[in-house]
Amino acid sequence: MAQVILALLLCPHLSFRDDESDIILGPRDRRLLQAIAHLLGVDAEALEEAITRSHLTARGELIKRPNCAAECRGVIGALARGSYSRIFDYVVCVVNKLLSYSMKVSLYCTSYKWTVRNTHDFVSHFFAQVYGENMSIGILDAFGFENFHSNSFEQLVVNVASEQINYYLDQFIFRWEREENIIEEIPVSTVDNVTSCQKVMDLVLARPIGLLSLLDEESKFPSSSDRTLASKFSANLELSFGIFRAGKSEFTINHYADEVLYSVEGFLEKNRNFLPPQVR
């Protein structure tokens, strides 16, 4: 894991220069690329190919085209973010596994060479009392809601997560509970201030015509800009959803908590973190 992190820290030091029809790596950068490939445990030529070429499939045929310097830097950034994300998931998985009482029982009995079934059951019961049963009740720490003077991609992600959690609570606590009370003929009053977040979730998460789906689509075009993204939002979303309004460089979503004005500036750059097929 330390080798992978070191390789990712070296990646931003690679320099790419555009030629007439190809990308140029200097002698220093080529040696650095070989060192990065060695740390990652991959072939240096294959890594260079993945960074400097885009692979497209059309009608079953693989098409390769050279990347420009900016696209190479984008691939490096996507590789770093994707690798860091997987390292984080791996660390969380290992920590959860080591903290589980079933693993502690196995390690404890193995270390003392206890193989008797009764002894294993006793230790299992002891650790269950200390660390809790596998079936337990968790506490959900709900996301906050953000509406600043200037709102961007980060605020959209936080607010959409808040919409999803609010929708979940709406379904479980209010709607389903109310339906059970009606079935059991228990008098219950209507909660008027509970609104469904389904419209916002459809607006943002729907495919193929949803805000994030359109953002992913526009991020794939090298010539796209904040203005073209705003135009795409306006053309595809404004008439379909009554909770959305688009301008030249911003858009407004009427969330359950408040109406938020988002600036599209930086959306494309922040979203361009998907790993190209040749890098995965």
N, C-alpha and C positions, 0 to 999 in steps of 0.2 A: 504493500500500500504506500509506503514511503517513496518507493521508486516511481510510482505513478504520479504522486503529488509533485515530486521533483521534476518529472518530465513536463507536467502541465505548467509549472512555474517557468520552465525554459521556453515554452512555446511562443509567448509574446515577443521574444527576442529575435525570432525569425523575420528576415526582411525579404520582401518580394518586389521585383521590379518588372513592369510591363515591357514586353518587346513588341514588335510589329504583329506577331501572330502567336506568341507564346509567353510564358512567364520565366523569368531568369532568377536563379539562385546563385549567389556568389560563393566562392570557396569556403569562406567562414560559415555562411549559413548552411552550406551542404554538410560540413562537419558537425554543426550543431544539430541538424536534422538526423544525422546518423546516431548521435548521442541520445537524442530523444527516442528514436526507434529502439535502440538497445535497452533503454530504461523501461519502455512499454512492452518489450518482448515481441516486437513485430519487425517485419522486413522493411528496411529503409526505403527501397524503391517503391514498395507497395504503399507506404505512408506518403511519400512524395506524390505518387499518382492520385491518392485519395484527396490530397489537399489541393493540388493544382489542376485537377480535371473534374468535370461534372459528368455524371453518368445518367443518361436519360433513356427510357425505353419507349419506343414508338413502333406499334404493330409487331411486337415481339422481337424487335431488333434493338440491340444495345448501341447507343450513340454516345460518343465521348466528345466533349468540347473543352478547350482550355479555359480556365478561370482567369479573370483579371486579378490584379493585386488586391483590390478591395474584397473580392469574393474569397480569395485565399485567406485573408485575415478573418473574414466571417466564418469560414470553416474551422479555423483554429479556435475562435471564440466559442463556437458551438461544441467542438470537441472538449474543450476545457469545462464548460458548464455541464455538459452531459456526463462527463467522467466524475466531476465533483458530486453531482446528484446521486450517481450510483454508489460512490464511496460512502456518502452520508447514509443512504438506505442500508448499505451493508453494515455500517457501524451500529445503526439503530437495531437492526435484526440481531446482531451478535449480542448487544447489551440486553435486549429483551429475552433472548434465549438464556443468557447466563443468570438473569434475575428471576427466571421462572423457577418455582420450587421443585418441579419435576426434574429439571436438570441438576439442581442442587442435591436432590436425593441420590441421583445416579452417581455424581461425583463423590459424594460423601461415602456411599457404600463401597464404591470402587477403591477409594483411597485407603479404607480400612479393611478391604478384602472381605466384606460381609456379603455373603451370597444366600444366607438363610432367608426364606420367604417371610417369616414372622418378623425378623429384624428389619427387613426392607419396608414392610407395612408400618412398623412402628416409626421409623425415620420419616417415611412419607407423611404419616399423620402429624408428626412433630413439625415438619417444615410447612405443612398446609396451615397449621395454626399460626405460625410465625409470619409467613409470606402471603397467606390467603389462598383460597381455592382458585382453580382455573376459571370457574364460572363466578364472575364477580360483577358488581355494579360500578360503572365508571361515571365520572363527572364531566360533562361537556362544557368546555370553556369557549363560549360563543365568540365569534369574531366581532370586532367593533364595526362602526360605520364611520366613514371618513368623507367629509365635505369641506375642503379647504378653499382658500382664495384661488389657488391654482391646482387643478386636479388632472392627473395623467393616468398612465397605464396601471401603476401600482394601486391607486385608489379604486380603479375599476375592478381589479382582481379581488381586493378586500371586500368591496361592496357586493359583488356577485356572490362571494362565499357567504356573506351575511344574509343575502336573499335566500340562499339554499337552506341555511340553518333555520331561518325564520319560517320558511315553507315547511320544513320538517316538523318544527314545533307546532306550527299551525295545524298540520294534519293530525299529529298525535294528541296534542293537549286539548285542542278545541273541537275539531271536526269529528274525529272518531269517538272521543269521549262523549260528545253531545249525541251522536248516533246511538251509542250504547245506552245513554240515559233515556232516549226516546223509546228504544226497544223495551227497556225495563219499566217504562211508564213513569219515569221520575221527572217531575216538572223542571224544566231548564229554560233559562232566558237566552235569547240570541245575543251574541257578543258582536256589536255593530262595528267596533273599531279594529277587528281582525280582518285584514285584507290578504288576498292571495298574491303570492309572488310569482305565480306561474307565468304571467305575461312577460315579466322581466327575464325570467329564466329562458323562455322561448326566444326572446329577442337576442339574448347574448349567446346561448348555448346551442340553438337549433342548427341542424345541418340539412342541406348544404347552404341555406340562406340564413345565417345568423351572424352576429357581430364578430365573434371570434373566428368563425369559419371564413368570413370575408377578409378578416385581417390576415389569416394564414395564407389565403390565396394571393392577396396583394403583396405579401412579404416575399413571394417567390419571384417577382419581377424586379430585375436590377434597376430598371428605370422608374420604378414607382416612387412616389413622394407623399408627404403628408397631405398635400392638396388632392392628389388622385385618390388617396384613401378616404378622405372626407367626401369626395364626390361619389365614390362607390357606396359608402354608407347611406348617403342621401338618396341615391337612385334605387337601392334595394330594400331599405328598412323604413324610411319615413312614412310611406303610404301603407305599409303592412301593419305597423304597430302605432297605436295612438299614444304611446308613452315615450315616443322618441322624436326628437327634432334635430336636424343637422344644419350646420352653417358651413362657411368656407374653410374654417380650420378648427372647428369645435363641434360638439354634439351634446345634447341634453337627454338624460334618462330620468324618468319620474319613478324613483325607487319607492319602496314601501315607507322608508323613513323620511326621505326628503328628495327634492329635485336637485340633481347634481349636474353641473356644467363641466364637461371634460374637454381638454385640449388634445388634439390628435398629434401634436408635436412630440416626436420621439417614439410613437407607438410602433412604427415599423422596425426601428433599430432595436428596441427592447424585445420585440417578438421574434427577431431572426435568430433563434437559438435552436432550431430543429437540426438534427444531425442528417446530413446528406446520406443517401443509401450506401455510397461507397465508403463511408467512414464507420458505419455501424458495425 
